[in-house]
Amino acid sequence: MAEGVRMRLAATTLDALDARELAGFYRRFLGWEVSEDEPDWVMLRAPGGGAGLSFQTERAYVRPVWPAGPGDPQMSMHLDIEVDD
C-alpha cells in the first residue's frame, strides 16, 4: 500500500437474489435511508455516519441455510473499502 493512502470501510455488502427486496427489509428494520439505488445495487447509509449496508443482486444466488451443515449454502458478503486516491 502506498504511503499516505487513507482507507475506510464504506459498507458491508450482502449478496441477494433481489437487492432491492433485501435492502427494503433492512431499510424498514433499521430506519436507514437509501443513498444509492441502481437496478442490481442498493446502498443504505447509517444515520450517524460510518459504514453503510449495500445489497447486490447475484444471478447465481442460492439462499443460505442457517445453521449451515456440511455441503449447505453459506451466507455470502464482502467489505467495501474506500480509498482516497
Helices and strands as residue ranges (DSSP letters): E 7-16, H 19-30, E 33-38, E 41-45, E 52-57, E 77-83
